Amino acid sequence: MRIDVDGITVYFPYEFVYPEQYAYMVDLKRTLDARGHSILEMPTGTGKTVTILSLILSYQLYRPELVKLVYCTRTVGEMDKVLHELRRVLAHRDKCFAEDAPARAAASRKTLAVGLTTRRNLCLHPAVSSASSREEADALCRSMTASWARVDPEDIEDVGGRAPRRGATTNGSVVRMAGVDEEEEEGGAPRAVTGAAAAEKGLCEFFEGYDREGTDAILPAGVYGIDELISVGKDRGWCPYYTARHALSFANVIVYNYQYLLDPKVAGLISRDLARECVVVFDEAHNIDNVCIDALSVAIRGDTLTRSLRNLATLNARVGSIKTTNADRLADEYARLVQGMSIQGILPAYQDDIGRRRNVTDVIQASPVIPADAIEETVPGNIRQAEHFLRFLRRVIDFLSKRMKLPHVQQESAPKFVHALLVDVQSDAKPLRFCSERLKVLLTTLEVADAAAFAPLQLVADMATLLGTYGKGQSFALIFEPFDERLPSIPDPVLQLCCLDASLAIKPVFDRFQSVVLTSGTISPRDMYAKVLSFTPVVSRSYSMSLQRNCICPLIVSRGPDQVAISSKFDCRGDKAVVRNYGMLLVQLAEAVPDGIVAFFTSYTYMESILAMWDDMAIIKLLLERKLVFIETPDTIESSLALDNYRRSCDAGRGAIFLCVARGKVAEGIDFDRHYGRAVVMLGVPFQYTESRVLRARLEYMRDNCGIREGDFLSFDALRQASQCLGRVVRSKADYGIMVLADKRYVRADKRNKLPQWILELMPEANVDLDTDAAVSVSKAFLRAMAQPLDQSAQLGTALLSEADVRRLAEKDKVRTAELAEQRQSAKSVADAAPVPVQMQMDDDDDLADYLDTVAPDYDDEEMQVLEETEALLRAS
């Protein structure tokens, strides 16, 4: 269908549109027109993704200056869903073009969309794709694609008569690639070799194929996810990962993870060339503040420092070896630093001594600080030479080691910690700011392929850089804990540099791009996000769910069948009556609800204790008599296997219960639509661990700098996690499910009102403060109503809008907008025509009675006497 949204034709790929989708499009267009940012909360299962894609892609046709849509997701699965909807939108748009104007369809700009993920997911090389971790995959890739790894020593001849090692130069000699003429040598890049030759030399044939094409490695128009990129890579012999990175420069739509924009170390490599004329969408943005905090925080453990010392010893040995065999390489590095080049000018591509061009694969990562805070100054003299820099790092590590030996918990501000550090290392703060980049330059100079092996030392350098950059403010705190408070008998020292201000990481995104949209189904309350992220949205709105029938049934259960209140409060966790009531709630729901039930606990520890007590009470046996029971664990593989078996049980008609944890993998990324989730139960309120010193430091910062009270933020955080758990069960309006909040604290208005608006609207007062028997009775009645066939025709005009319905709605909106504008103008005219009231000032020597007699002469004598007495008392005080 074609929808007119304020003068723009939106190509929507479905026959009908929901009223909330149309309202979302209107507000999204207002955001783009205003070139501002917005917070939009759309109910779960109402087509948020297709709405965003339809509006922005249509907006690009009418505003060609809007270069790109950058769509940020949390997981690879969500990226695949976005690209699937994008294909549907583009196919419908092309069909409409062909029907309306075939000539325009042929000449219209084709859309290129690319989904980018990690090397391990996109790599075709068997060694990299089978790596056990992302770090290992990156190291293997770098060992085969770095510029120095791709030059064969046999291809280098020494015109001066000596044969130096690969990549080396000698004093007074000229090194030239054998068999390469002068014109090819001026090109500067290592020669790409054929697939067979690459395999023989231990290189990656796919990267060599990509490099042979150079700037011609361009993808044709289309939508490219993981499977499509791998298919192109196999057909053309190109590296899918670097092909996708190259395509980011000219793609119309980019879909990738949050980290590619919010983490400075990654964003500086992947997203630095994006233009301002981009629209950035953060989907499922309810946890975006935590992502921002993590992007600028560093934690160092005892073994990190031990491995860092080994890294230093390895680098010292390499530097010593280079000084004896190829001192010119270190001298060249030092010369560039002395010439006044900033750190930012060293890492990008440059010509080395034998005419090789450092390519993009040589760069390990970008700076850990946000771009606006990166310094463009010369490198301090005391860390220009490699030996001096390594000695400086050794002093930093020694200072951290002394701090890690403290027997007690210690928390201090960043300025205090930096002062103590600088006194100990006998230096000023400037070298600290360069540590991270200087280490990466040294690793590049030494041609270190396995950068992952030096991750501990890089972590120390990153902490030093963050301290040197932000050490003067109050946005960071240093917290040392010799052990985990929950396991005090096990030594586990950890020093954390904690970012306390979530706005630091996202501020460059707000400043840099034209429009940023934060959207989710559970992003309530919206004003809290504006405060935490320190920005003013031009549009902030939550949408209702238009329904012909109420397909969700939210309930708050506060008591068990014995009328004992249920709660996950710490002082109630050992109460057998509370634990039994929780168990019987699940047992009775398992009897009443068909297919799958998902139950969320507040933490793994709480779940383990509850299950142990349920086993003693024979509640587990009662559950197994009714449905199979599966449990989420911290192990990803075990949880994936449990989830797969849970789905198989539901498909077989046996039914199952999945016991999960809020804030876990299942709560964030897994959908339980249709029969996989007919009911979801939130057992307790999922507060964070309030004894965490990191959390308390952040709460103090927000109280002092953002005006957010500690209790308000804790409740906000707990309720958004509970809302996210509830939203797992309903993924479309044709779906239905029961949402149970099992804790007496949900009855309180300060907790309940932080739930999303679309949930509250479907929760009548009769469904609040129920006991277990009443909740089961309401659930049975709801399931009987949902068992009736859904008549789609009954939804037309209310829950489903045709093109004619949208036109009528748009006309009503125009009339209403005109009326409001007329009312505002009328009110302004009245205000302008009103006489200016006379302002009287009362001097210190005036009597209050005289003043009041002037402005209000109708006071009687008794009232005047009271006023005079009051005046006397005021003057006496």
N, C-alpha and C positions, 0 to 999 in steps of 0.2 A: 504494500500500500504506500501511497504518497501522502505525507502529512505536511501541512503548512504551519510552520512554527515561526511566527513573527516575521513573515516575508521570505522565509527560506524553505525550500522544498526538501523535506527529509525523506529519504528512501528507506522505509522500514520493511524488513523482509518477512513480515507475518500479515495474515489477513486482518487481524484485529490488534488493537493496542489497549493496554490497561490505562485507566485514567491517571494513575500515579506515574506511568511512563511518560505520558504527555506532559504532565506537570514538571517532571524531572527535566525533560528536554527544554521547556521554557526557561527554567532557572539556570540550566547549563548554558543556554545561549546568552542569558543576561550576564553570566560570568565572563564569557568570551568577549562579549561586546564591551564590557567595562574594563577588560584587560586586568582583571583582578583574580582573587582566589576565593574558594568556596568550600563549605562543609555540607555535604548532602547525605542524608540517611534515607535509604530506600529499603522497604521490607524485604526480608529474605524470600527468594523464589519468585520475584516479580520482574525478572529480566533486566537487571541493572546493566549488565555488560553489553547486551545488544543495544540498549538505549543509548549508552555512551558512544559506542562505535557509530551508530546510525547518525546521530546528531553531529558529531565532530567531523566525520568523513564528508557529510553533506555541507557542513560549514566551510570545509576546505575548498569546495567547488566555487562558493560565492566569495570567499576571502582567500585568494591564492597566496597572499602573503603569510598565511598560517602554514608554516613549512611542515611541521611534523606533529604527530601524536606520539607521545612517549607514555606507554601504558606499563605501570609497575605492578608486579604481582609478588606474592610471597613464595610460591612453590612452582616447580616445573609443571605439575598437574594443572594448576590454575592458568599458567601460560598457554598450555595446549587448549584449554577451554576457550580462552580469549581468541586464539587464532582460528579455532573452529567457528565461532560466531562471526569472526571477521570474514571468513570465506563466504558465509551465508549472506552477509550484508553486501559484499562486493558483487556476488553473483546476481542478487536481486537488482542492484543498481545498474549493472550492465544490461540486464534484461529490460529495465525501464528505459534506458537510453536507446536501445535498439528499437523499442516500440515507438518512442516519442520522436526521435530524430536520428535515423541511421547515420547520417553524415556526421552529426555531432558525436555519436558513439565511436565512430572510427577515429575521429580527431581528438577525442578527450584524453586527458592525461591518465595513464594507467598507474595503478597503485602498486607500490612495492612495500611489503610488510615482512619484517624479519624478527624472529624470536631468538634471543641470545641466551645461552646458558654456559655452563663450565666446559673446560676442555674435555674432561672425562666423559661427559654426556655426548659430545659432538665428535670426538676423535675417531678416526678410522684406523690408526696404527694399533695393532693388537696389544702391544706392551702398555701403551698409555690407557687405552679403553678398559683394560683389565686391572689397572692400578687399584690398590686397596683404599686409597684416600685421595682427596683433591690435591693435597700438597705433593704427594708422590707423583701424581699425574702431571702436575705443573713442572716438577723437576725433570721428569723424563722428556717432556716436550721441549723444555729449554735446552737439554743436553743435545737434542737433535736439530734444533732450529736456530740456536744462537749463531751469530755471524762467524765467530772464531771456530765453532764446531763444524762449519760447512766449508772450510778451506782445507784442502788436502796438502800436507807438507810437500808431497811430490810435485804439486802444481806451482811451487814457489822456487824461483831461482835467484841466486844472489849474484848480481852483476859484478860486485866487488870481489868475487872469488870465493866467498864463504856461503855455506848453506845453513841459514838460521832456522830455528824451530818455527812451527806454524804461527803466523801472526806476529813474528818478531822482526825487528830491524836491527841493523848493526851500525856502528859509528862509521860514517863516511861511505857506506855502501848503499846502493839502490836496489830495492827489492821489487821484482815484477812478477806477475803471474805468467807462468810459462804457457806459451801458445795463445796469449791474449794480446791483441794488437793495441795500439795506443788509444784508438777511439773507444774500444770496449773498456779499457782501463779507466778512462775518464768517467764512465758511468758510475763507478764507485760501489756497486753492489756485488756481493759474491755471486759467482755464476751458478745458476740453477742447473742441476744435473738431472738426467733421465731417471725413471723409476728403477730400472735394474741397477744402474750405477749407484743410486742413492741407497738401495738396500745393501749393496756390497760394502759401502763405506759407513754403514750404520746410521744413515740419515733417514729422514721421513720423506718418502716419495711423494706424499700428498702435499706437504709444504713446498717441496721443490716444484711440483706442478703449479701450485698457486703462485709461487714466486716467479716462475717463468712468464706468467701472464702479466704480472705487475699490476698497473692500474687498469688493465683490460679485463681483470677478473671480476666482471660485473654480472650480477644476477639479473635476468629478465624480470619483467613485472610479474607479480604473483605473491602468494602468501607462503612463507617458508618457516616451518617449524623444524623440530629436530629431525623427523623422518625425511622431510623434503631436502634439508641441507645435506644430510648424509647421502641421499640419493644423487644429488648434484655432485657431491664430492666423488662418489664412485664413478659416475658417468664421465666427468671431466678430469678426474685425477687431481682435484683441488682439496685443500684442507678445509673442511666445513667450518671449523672455528674461526680461522683467520678470514675466510670468505665472508662470514657473517659480520665480523668486526669491520671489515672493509665496507660492507654494504650499509653500515649505520650512517655513513656520511651522506648518502643520497636516498635512503629509504623514506617513505612517507609515514610509515607506522613502525614503531619499535616497541617490542614487548620484552621486558626482562625483569630481573629481580630488583627489589628495593636497594640492595647494596650498591648497585651500579650507579646510583645517584647520591645516596646518603653517606656511604663510607668513603672518606677522602682518598684512601689508599687505592680503591678500585675506581672511583669516579674520575680520578685524575688521569687514568689510562683510557677508560672506555668512553666516558661522556664529556670529555673536555672540549670537543669541537662542536657540540650541539649549539645551534643558534638560539637567540632569545625568542624568536617567533615560534615557540613550541608550546603545546599544551601538555602538561604533565598530569597524569591521573594516578593517584595512589589508591588502588583497590584494596578492599579489606583493611582499611587504615585504622582500625580500632586500637591497634598496638603500636602505632607508628612512633610514639614518644619513646617506647622502650628500645625500638630499633635505633633511634637517634642516639640514645644514651650509650648503647653497646658499641656504636661505631667509633666513639671517641674515648672509650675506657680501655684500660690495660691492666691485666692481672699477672703478677710474676710469682712463681712458686720457688721453693728451695732448689729443686732439680733444674729449674730454668737457669739459675745463676751458675750451677755446676757445669751445665752444658755450654753456657756462654763462655766460661773460662776455657773449655776445650776448643770452642770456635776461635777464640783469640789465639790460642797456641797454634792452631792450624794456619790461621792467616799470617801470623808472625813467621812461621816456617816458609810459607809461600812467598812472602815479601822478601825474605832472605835469599831464597832460591832465585827469584827474579832479578835481584840486585846483582847476582853473580853471573847469570846467563843472559839477561836482557834488561839491563838497567835503563835503557832508553824508554821503555814503556812507562816506568814510574816517573822518569824525568819529564816525559811528555804530559802526564797527568798533572804533575806539580806545575809545569809551565802554564797550563791552561788555567789553573787556579790562581797563579800569581798575576796573570794577565788581566785579572779583574772580572773574569766570568763568574756569574752567580751560579749557584747550584742548579737553578732551573735551566741554565743554558748548557749544562754538561750532559745531562742524561738524554736529551733528544738526539736524533740522528746527526752524525758528523763523520767526516772522513778520517780514517786512521792512517797509520804510517805507510801501509802498503796499498792504499787506495780503496780499502774495503769500507763500505758504509754500514755503520751500526744500524741495524733494522729494529723494528718494533719488538722483536722477540728478545732483544738484549735488556730491555727495561724490566726490572723485577716488579716493582709496584710504585705508586705515586706517593707523595708526601702524606703522612698521617694527619696533618692539620688541614683545615679548610682553606681553599685557595686564597681567600681575602686576607688570611693571616700569614701566608707564606711570604718570607722575606726575599727581596730581590737585592741582596747585598753580596759583596765578595766574601769568600770563605775566610774565617779567621786564620791568622798565620800559624797559630799553635796546633791546628789540625790539618794543615795542608799536606805535610809529608805523611806518608802512610805509617811510619813507625811512631810518629808523634800522636797521630790520631788513635792508634791502637793502645798506646800508653794512657791516653785520656780516657778511653773506654774502660781500661782496667781499673782506673781510679774510681770511676762511676760504679763499676760492679763491686769493688771493695766496699764502698760506702753502703750500697744496697745490702751487701752481705752482713755488714755490722747491724743494720736495722732489722734484718731477718732473724737475728739471734736474740732479740728481746724476748723475755719470758712472759710478757703481758701484752694485752691489747693496747694499741695506740692509734689515736686518730688526730690528725693535725691538718691545718689548712695548707694549700699549695704554696703560698708565699713563705710560710715558716719552714716547710720542708726544703724548698729550693734554696733558701738562705743557708740552712745547715749543709746542704749538698755542695754549694759553691765554696763555703769555708773549708770543707774537707778536701775537695779536689783542687783548691787554690786556683780558681778561675772565675771569670765573669760568666754571665748567662748566655752570651752570644754563641759560644761553641755548642752549647746544649741544643740550640735551635737547629743546628746543621747536622746533628749526629745521624739521623735517619738517612738523609740524602747522601751524606758523605760516605756512609757505609755501603750504600748501593753503588756509588761511583767506584769504590775500591773493589767490590765484588766484580763489577764489570771490567775494570782494568786488569784484574787477576784472571779474568775469563773463567769465573766459577759457574759451572753449569748447574750443579745441584744446590740451588739457592735454598731449598727447603731444609738442608742440613744446617744452615746458618740461621734458621728461624728463631732460636732462643736469643742469639745476639741481636738480631733485628728487632726483637720484642723489647730488649733493653734500650736499643737506640730509639725506638718509637716513643718509649716512655720519656726518655731524656728530651726528645724534641717537643713533646706535648708539655713537659714541665717548663722548658725554656720559652715556649710560645705563650702559654696560659698561666704561668706560675705567679703572675702578679695579681690575678683576679681571684674571685671567690667562687668561680664556676666549677672548680675541681677540688677534690679532697683526697688525702692520702690515708688509707686505713690499713693497718697491719693487724693480722690475727694469727697467733701461733698455732691455733687449732680451731676446728669447727666446734661451735658451742654444743651442737647436738651429739658430737662424739669427742668429748674433752680428753679422753684417755689416749687418743691417737694424734701424735704430732703431725701437723700439716700446715706449716707456715705459708702464708700468702700475703703479698703486699699489693694492694689495689690502688691504682690511680682512677678514681671514679669521677666521671663527668656527671654533674648535677643538673645541668641546664640542657633540656632536650632541644631547645631552639637553636643551639649552636650549629648542629649538623644540618638542620633543614633550612636555616636562614639563607645560605647561598642559593638554594633551590628557589625559594620565594623571590629573592632579589634578581635572580638571573633570568627566569623564564616568565613569559607573558602571563600565563594563567596556570595555577596549580589547583587541582581538585582533590580533596580528601573525601572518600566515599566508602560506605560500608552499610551493612544491614543493622549493625549494632554500634553506632558511633554516638552514643548518648552518655551524658548530656553534652551537647555540642559546645556550649560556652566554656567548658572545662578544657577542651582541646585548644581553643583559641588562646586561653590563658597560658597553658603549658607550653605551647609552641610560639607564643608571642607574635601573633599576627591578627589582623582584622579582616575577616572574610566579607566580601561584598554581598554574598548570598549564604545564608545558613538556614537550612530547612530540613524538617523531618516529614515524611509522607505517610499518609494512612494507607492501609491495605483495603482496596475496594473488593468486596466479596458479595456474591449472591448467597452464599452460605458460609458460616464461620468455620473455616477448615482447621483452625487451631483452637485448642482448649487449654489456656493457661490456668493453673491452680496453685494456690499456696496452702500447703499442709503444715500446720503448726503443732498438731497433737496426734498422739497415737490413739488406738482404740481404748486404751486405759486412761485417756485424758491427760497423760503426762506429756509435758511440752518437749518437743524434739529440737535439738540444736547441735551444731558442731563446735560450739564454744569449748575452749580448752578445759574448763572445769566440768563439762558434761561428757567428755569423751570416754571416761571410764564408767559412766553410769549405765548399768546393765539394762535399766528400763528404756533409756534412750536408744541404746544399741538394738534392743529387741524390737522397738517400734520401727526403727529404720528397716530392719529385716522383714518384719511383717508387712510393711508398706510394699516392699518389692514382691513379696510372696503373693499378696492379694492382687497387685497389678498384673503379675504373671498369669494369674487365673483369668483375669478379665480381658486382658489385651492380647490380641493375636500377634503372631509373627515376632518381630524384634523389639526389644527394649534396651535402651542405652542408659546406664546409670553412671553419673560422674561423682567422684569423691573430691575433696579439697586438696589432697596430696597423696603421694605414694605411701608415706608413713601412716597416715590416717586410714587409708584403705587396707593396709596390711593388718593393722590392729583390729579393725572392724571385722575383717574376714576371719581372723583367729577367734574372736568372740562368737561370731556367727557359727563357726564350726562347732564350738563347745555347746551352743544352744540348739544344734541340729537344724538351724535355718538353712544352711547350705544344702542339706539333704532335701528340705522342702522345696527349695528352688530347683534342684536337679530333677525332682519328680515332675515338674511342670515344664521346664525349658532347659536347654543346655546352657552352661555358663562359661564365658570366656573372659580373660583378664588381660588388660594392657600392662606391660612392664616397661621399665626404662630401656630395655634392649630393643632396638628398632626391628631386628629380624624376627624376634619372638612375637612382637606386637603385630607385625605384618602377617605372620602365619596365623595368629589368633583371629585377626580381622577376616582373613580369607575363609577360615573355617566357620566363623560366625555367619558370613554371607551364604555359605553353602548350606548351613542349617536352616536359615530363613528360606532359601530357595526350595529346600526339600519339604517345607511345611512343618518341620519339627519345632520351629521357633527357638529363640536364643536370647540370652541376656549378656550384654557386653559391659563389663565393669571397667571404667576408664577414670582418668584423672584430669581435672580442669588444669589448663595451661600445658597439657601434654600434646603429643603429636596428633592424637585422634581429635581432640577438642578444636584444633586449629584448621586442619586440612582435609578431614574426611567427611563426606556427606552420607547421611543415612536416609535417603529418600525412599518413598514408597514403603514396601513391606519390611525394609531393613530397619525402619525406625518408626514404629507406631506410637511410641511413648519415649520421652526422655525425662530422667529424674535427676535433679541436682540435689545431692545429699549434703546440705550445709551451705555456708557462705564461703566462697573461695578467696579469703583474704590472703595477702602475702604473709610471709614469715615476718612478723612485726618486730622480732628481736634482731633482725638483720641490721648491722651498723651501716651498711651501704644504703638501705632503704631509709633509715632514720636520718642520715646525712642529707639525703635528697628531700625528705619531708621538711627538714629545717630550712633548707635553701628555698623551697617553694613557699613556705610560710613567710619568710623574710623578704623575698624578692618578687613573688607572684601574687601574694595575698591569698593563698590557698591554705585553708586549715587542714591539719593532718588528718582528722577524722573524715573530712569531706573527700580528700583524695583517696584514702584507703577504701571508703565505701564505693567511690566511683570506679576504682580499679577492680574491686571484687565483683561489682554488678556487671561491668562490661565482660568479665570472664564468664559469669553465669549466663549472660545473654548470648554469648557466643556458643556456649554449650546447648542452650535451648534451640538456637537456630539451625542446629545440625539436622533436625528431623523433617523440616518442611522446605522443599526445594522448588515447589511450584504450587499454583493455586488449585491444581487438580489433586494435589497430595493432601494429606491430613495427618495430624498427630496431636498427642497430649503432651503438655509441658508442665512438669511438676516441680515446684520450688519447695523443698522440704526443710524448712527451718523457721522457727517462730519469729526470727528477726526480719524476715521478708514482709511481715505484716506491717511493720512500722513504715510510716510515710516517707521518712528520709532515705530508706532503702528502696522501697517499691517504686518511688517516683524517678529513680535513676535508671529504670528499665526503659527500653525503646518505646516510643509513643505507640507504634503499631501493635505491640504486645499489650500495653496498658488498655488500649481501646477495646480489646477483645477479652478483657478480664473484668467481668462484673463484680460488684461487691459481694455477691453471693458466693463467688469462688475464692474469696479471701478468708483466711483463718478457718480452714476446714480441719476436721480430724480424718483419720485414715478411712473410716467407713464411709463418710460423706464424700471424700475424694473419689473412692472407688465407685460409688453410686453415680456421681456426675460423669465419670469416665465411661461407664457402661451406657448411659443415656447418649453421650456424645458419639460413641462408636455405632450405636443403633442408627442415629441420624445420618452418619457418614456412610453407612452401608447402602443407603438408597442411591440409585443411579443419578449421576450428575447431568442435568439438562442444560446443555450449552446455550440453547435459545433463551433460557430464562435469564442468562447473564448479559444478553445484548442490551446495550444502552446504559448499563450500570457498571458491571465489572469488565465488560468487553465493549470497546468503542470501534465503530466502523469509520470510514473516511467522512461520511455525512455527519456522524455524531461529533467527530473532532472539529469539523467546520462550525457546527452549531456551538460547541463549547468555546471555540476561538472567538466567535462573534460575541458571546456573552462576556468573555474576558475583556474584549475591546470596549464594550459598553461600560463595564464596571470600571475599567481603567480610566475612561473618559470622565465618568461620574466622580471618581476620586480626585482626578486632576482639577475638575471644576470646583469641588468642595474645598480643596486646598487653596485655590486661587481666590475663592469667595472669602474664606477665612482670613487670608492675607490682606485682602482689600478692607475688610472690617477692621482688622488690627491697625492698618495704616491710617484709617480715617478716625480712629478713636482719639479723644483728647488726651494729651499727656498729663498724668496726674501730678499734682503739686507735691514736690518733695520738701519736707520740712526737717531741718536738722536741729537737734537739741544740744546746746552748749553745756559745758560743765557747770556754769553758774546759773543756768535756768532751773526753775522749779518744775518738777514732774507734773504737779497739779496745773501750773500755768500752761505747760505744753499740751496736756490733755484737754484743758479748757478751750484751747485754740482749735484742736482737731476734733474734739468730741464734746461740745458745750452742754450736752443734755444730762450730764451726771448730776445726781442730787447731792445734798450736803453730806449725807451719811457716807455715800460712796467716795466723795472727795476726801473726807476725813481718813477713810481707810487708805486711800492712795497716798495721802501725805504721810501717814505713819509708815507705809511701805517704803516711801522715798527716804525717810529718816533712817530706817534700818539698813537700806542699801548703802547709803552714804557712810554710815558708821562702820559697815563691814569693809 
